[in-house]
Amino acid sequence: MHLYFMGICGTAMGNVALMMRELGHEVSGSDTGIYPPMSDLLRDADVEILDGWDPERLAALKPDRVVVGNAISRGNPEIEWLLATRALPIVSLPALLSETTLSTRQPIVITGTHGKTTTSALTAFLLREHRGDPGWLVGGVPRDLPNGAHAGEAGRPFVIEGDEYDSAFFDKRSKFVHYQPRILAINNLEFDHGDIFRDLADIQRSFSHVIRLVPRNGFILYNGDEENLRPLLPVDWCSCYSVGVGKDCDLRIENFKENAQGASFTLRWRGTLWDKVSWPLHGLYNARNAAVALLAAGLALKPDDPFCPLDVTALAKYQGVKRRQECLLDVTNLTILEDFGHHPTAVAQVLESLRNRYPGHRITACFEPRSNTGATNIFQERFTDALALADAVYLGPVFRGDRYTDDKRLNTKVMADVLKERGVCAGAFGDFDSLLTELCEATRQKQERPRCVVFFSNGGFGGIHHRFATEMTTFNTAVT
């Protein structure tokens, strides 16, 4: 079958295109802004990438199906031609996965507002370590897996990141309702994606849909500390296990501690000691991700046993996912990190963890408001509260801020003023270069305390985080 991917260079689209190629399909696709690393990976797999949108070119190719990514909208020339002529069948990416892959495997669907990528990568890693031979689809760049997607074999577990965002312009259902979960994990549930969900109840409704798809011989693993999940779980048609720090959780996290080298904690299953964990990742939220992944992998390997404890020593070598507190530079008196955080809860969790890891450091947070929700003022107060956990804050320009009216757009100047009133050194910048210039000048000054600088963005932050790391490397070399 010849599959044509519209928006092929996106992380999810590109990884699925590579997986379809692995399964023996002919694959091609179109996109704008074609650049590495995805473009290189696709070309290495003999996938043809076509620049821009051209209905005549698409008609000449005559693919069997056109896969439409959720970044594609009405007005796209290829879409308008497809709708007008009905010449070729179209399908969303989640529907394609359901039909070609998930229907013949045992899907482990990892969902939640935060932690999906890390938990998905970790579950696949644990299954590989215990000879589970899984397939997987991860939305980031895992350090412990050979790539972001692998088809695996029919009948085997398949770990997939279950996004609550919509499937395509013609299918506004959450992606995860296509994924046929045998094991469903819900890390947390908060309001997000204000561009497609009205409120928290609207998101809870969407999660209730995927919960209803778990079969009687399946499992639901959920955050037992999450208040927003209480109206939804547990249910009576399948086994449900809670994970968290609460005394009533089935799998309980105890004695959590962290320092600059990593974290340690104890896992207890219904009052019985499971094991003690020491690993290089940080944050209580990552400890919960690990507990969910261990339980999911254990149930996938031995579903008849309600508790199949895996060997936790594999966690000691787990490296995580790129852009999740990824260290760009670590020299005397300066640590530079990059993080994908774009929701106020995630930003606050990382900053709290950094306080524990670097208790003597001056914590500097640089934030790019980029997501469809983060660029609006829906979370303005919550972002301000989260960033107030830092000693200094540099607010970048709102991504494509001209999309929003003044009464809807995130007001970074107001945020900076409020942060200053709270004793935080803060500034709002209209462009990346001015932010970088001021950050470099402040960092070059003699400091009483070492500094930890973290860049938060679910996009590219104009590349200034890498430029800053380069500048500071040169500066430290010159000083020493």
N, C-alpha and C positions, 0 to 999 in steps of 0.2 A: 504494500500500500504506500502511495506517495502522500506524505503529509506536508502541508505548507503552513508555517507558523508566522502569523502576523505579530510583530514585536518580538522577534526571535532572540534578541540580545539581552532581554531582561533576565534576571537571575533564575526565576522559576521557569520561564519559557525556554531558555537556553538549556537548562539542566534536563528538562523533560524531552527536548529535542534530541539531546545526546542519548537519553535513555531509549527513546524510540529507535534511534539508529542502532543502539546495542541490540534491540529486539529484532533487527533485520529490516526495518522499514526504510524506504527512501525518504530523505528529509531535506527540505529547503525552507527558506523563509525570507521575510523582508523586515527592514527596520530603518530608523534614522539614528544618527549618532552612534555609528558602529565603531567600537573601540575594545581593546583588550581589557580583561583577560578572556571574557566570554567569546569574543570573535575569534581569538586564536584557538580556543578549545574546539569550537565548532568546525573551523576549517581543518584542523588536524584530524577530525573525524569525517572528513569529506562531505561536510554539510555546506551547501551553497547558500551564501548570504547575499541578498540583493538590496541595494541601497535605495531607500525611498519607497514610494507607493505608486504602482503603475498597473491599472486594470488590464490594459492590453497585454502586458507581459504575463500577468497572472492567468489570463485566458489562454495564452499560448502554452503555458506550462501544463495546464489541465491536471492539477493534483486531484487525488481521490477525495481529500477532505481539507478544509481550511480551518486551522486552529486559531481562534481569536483570543488574544490576551486581554486582561481586564484594563489595560492601559489604552486600549483602542476604543474609540468612540464614534458616534455618528458624525458624518462630515468627512471621514477618511475616504479617499477616492476608491480604494479597493473595496471597502465595506459598502459604499453606495452602489458600486457596480454589482456586487454580489447580491444585494437586496433587490436591485432593480431587475436583474436577469434571472435570479435563482439558478444560475448555471452550475454552481458548485455547492455542495453541502457544507455548512459551517458548524463548528462545535466549540464549546468553551474548553479551556485547559482542564478544569476539574472533571468535566464529563468525559473527556478523552481518557484521562487516567482511570476513571471508573470502568470504562468499557474495555480498555486494552490491557490493564495491569491488575487493578485491585480486585476485580471479580474472581481472579484465580489465585489470590494470595490471602494471607491472614493479616489484614490491616491493623496496625497500631497507630491510632490517630492522636497526635499530641496537640491540644488546644489551650487557649487561655490568652489573656491580654498581654502577658509578659512571659518570657522564658521558653517560647515554643521551639526556637531554633536550637538553643543549648540542650534542651531536654530531648529533642528528636535526635540530634547528633550523638548525645550520650547514650540513648537507648540502643541505637544502631551499633555504637562502639561496644557496648556491653554484650550484645548478642554475638557480635563477631568474636569477642574474646572468649565466649563460652560456646563457640562452635554452633551458633544458631543460624549462620549463613543467611542473613537477612537481605532484603532489598531496602532501599530508602530514598527519600526525597527530602532534602534539607534546604531551607531558604537562605542559608548563609554559606560561608566557606569553612567547613570543618577541618580542624588540624589533624584529626585522628582517623579520618576516612580518606580513601584515595581520591574521592571526588564528591560533588554535592548530590549525585543521583546514581542509583544502581538498580537495575530491574530485579535482580535476584531470581530465584527459581519459583515456578508455580508450586503452590502449597506451603511455601515458607512465609515467615513473618515479613511484613513490609511496613517500615516505619515512615510515617508521613506527617509533615507539619500541617496541621489543620487550621487554616486561616479563617477568621470570621468575616473577612471582607468579601464583597460580592464577586461572582464568578465571571461575568462579562456584561457588556452593555445591554444584552438581551436576556440575561439571566441574573437577576438581582439577589438570588439566594446566596447565603454564605457558602464559600467553597467547600467547607467540611461536610455539608449535607450530601455531597456526592461520594464520600470516601468509604462508605460501608464498614464502619468500625467494628472490629471484633473486640479490641481493647481500646477504650476511650479514656484519655487522661485530660483533666481540666486543671491546669495549674492555678488559675485565678480568674476573676471576672470583674472587670471594671468598665465604666463608660469610656468609649473611644470611638474613633471613626465618625465624628459628628457630621460628616458629609453624607453618610448613608443611613445612620441610625438616629432616631429622634431622641432617645433617652436610654437610661439603664434598662428599663423594662423592655424596650425594643430589642436590645442585645440579649437579655435573658430569654426572650421568646425565641431568638435564633438558636441559642444554645439548647433550648428545650427540644428543638427539632432534631438535632444530632443525637441527643440523649435517647430519644425515642427509637433511633435506628440500631441501637445495640441489642443483639439477640439475647435470648435467655441463657445461652451457654457462653456469653461474653462477660466483660468486666468493665466497670467504670471506676477509675481512680481519680480522686479529687482532693483539692485543698480543704482540709477540715477546718482551717482557720479563717476561711473566706466567707464573710457574712452574706455576700451577694449570691452565693451558691445554695444557701439554706432553703430558699423556696423551691429549688429544683432537685435537690439530692438529699438523701438516697432515694432510689426508686425500688419497686418491689418485683420487677421482672428480670433482674440480673444481679449478680454479686457486685456490691459497691464497697470500696475500701477508701477510707479517709487517711490523708497524710498531713502531718503538721506538728506543731509544738503543743497543741492543746491536749489536755489530759485524756480526752475521749477519743483521740485519733487512733485508728488501727495501727498505723505505722508512725511512731512518734520520734521526733528529733529532740535530743536532749544534750545538754552540756556543750552547746555551740561556742566555739572560741575561734578567733582569727588573729593573724599577725601578718607581717610583710611577706612571709613565705607561703601562706595558704591558710587553711582552716581545718578544724577537727570537730567531730561531733559523734554522738552515740545514737544508734538506731535501736528501737525497742518495738517488737511486734506484740501488741496486746499484752503488754506487761513483761514479756520475755525478751531478754537481751538477744539481739541479732548479732551486732558487731560494732566495732569502733572504726570510724573512718578518719583518715588523714589524707588530704589531697591539696593540689596547688590552687584550686579555685577559691574565690572569696565570696562572702556574703551569705546571710541566712537563706536568702532566696535561692541561691545556687545549691545549698544543702537540701532544700526541698526539691529542687529539680533532680538532684541525684537520687533522693529517696523514691520519687515517682518513677524514674528511669529504672532503678533496680527492681522495683515491684513489677513494672510493665514487662521487663525482659524476663523475669522469673516466671510470670504467668504465661508468657508466650512459649517458653521452653517446656513448662510443665503445668498446663491448664487444669489438670485434675487435682492438683495440690493447691489448696487455698493459700499456702505460704511456702514458696520455694526459694529459700535464701541463697542468693548468689555470693560468690567470693568477692568481697568488696576491695580486695587489694589492687584490682585492676584500676580503680579510681586514682591511685597514687600516680599513675603515668598519664592520666587524661589531660590533654592540653587545651581543650575548649574550642571555641569558634572565633575566627578573626573578627575584629572590630567589637569584641566584648571585653572591655577593659584591656585592650591590647596595648602592650608597652612599645612605644615608639623610641624612647630614649630613657636610659637610667644611668646617670652619672652622679658624681658627688654634688649634693645639694639640689639636684633637679631630676624629677621623674615626669615623663610626658606619656599620657595614656589617651587612647581613642575608645569611645564607647558609642554603641548604637542607640542609646537611650533617647526616646522622643516622647515619652509619657511622663507626667510629673511623678508618679509613683516610682517608676524605674530610675529616674534621675535622683530622687531622694534616697532610694536604696543603695545606689552606687556611692553617693556622697557619704552616707552613714558608714558604709564599709570602708571607704578610704580613711575616715577618721580613726577607725580601729586599726587599719594597716599602718598608717603614718601619723601616729598621735602627735609627733613633734613638728609636723610639716605645716606650711601655709598652703591651704587647699584653694586652688584657682579653678573655677568652672567656666568654660567657654561653651555657649549654647547657640545652635543654629535652629530657629523655628522653621521647620521644613514640612512636616507631615500635614495632611489636609486638615487635621484637627489642631495641631500645634501652631499652625500659622494664624489661627483665629484666636479670639479672646475667650473662648469657652473655658480654657484652663489657665487663664492669666493669673488669677490669684493662687492657684495651686502650683503653677510653675514658680511663682515668686517665693512661695513658702519653701518649696524644694530647694531652690537655688540659695536661699538664705542659710543653708547648712554649710556653704562655702565661706571662705574668708574674702575672696574677690570673685567678681562675676563679669564676664565680657559677653555681651549680647550681640550676636550677629544680625544682619538684615533678615527680615522676614522673606522667606523664599516665595518669589512671584507674588509679592505683596499687593501688586496692582489688581489681583483677582478679587480683592475684598474691599468693601467700603470702609470708611474710617470707623464706623460704629461696630464693625465685625472683625477687623484686623487686630492681631495681637499688638499691643502698644508697648514696645520695649523701653521707650523713654519713661513711661509711667512706672514700669517694673524697676528700672534702674533707680528712680527717685525713691521708691518705697524701700528698696534694698539699702540704699544709703541711710535712710532714716533708721534702719535696723542695725546700723553699724557695719554694713558690708561695703567694701570698696567696689563700686559697680559703674559700668558705662554701657551705653547703647550706641551701636555703630551702624552707619548707613551703607558701609561697604567693607569687604574683607581686608583690603590693604590697610585701611586705617586701624582696624582692630589688630592686625598683625604687628603693625609698627608700634602701637602703644604697648602691646603685650611684650614684645621684644625689649623695648626700653625699660619696662618695669622689671623684667626678669634679669636684665644685665646689671641692675643696681645691686649694690651689696646688701645682702639679706641677713637678718639675725637668725632666721630659721630656714631650713631647706624648703623647697617648694615642690608641690605636686600639681601639675596642670592637666586637666582632663577636658577633652573636646567631646561634646555631646552632639550627635547628628545622625539621622537616618539617611543622609545623603553624603555629598562630598565636601561640605564646608568650604567650598572654593579651593580645596587643596591646601589651605593655610596650616593645617595641623602638621603636614609633612614638611612644608616650608619652615615652620617654626622649629621642628626637630632638627632640620639641616642647619638653620641659623644658630641654634644653641650648641650644636655639635662643633661648629666652626668657632664659636665664641669660647667654649670651654677648652678647645685645643689651643687657642691663642693665649688664654689666660694661664694655662698650665705650662 
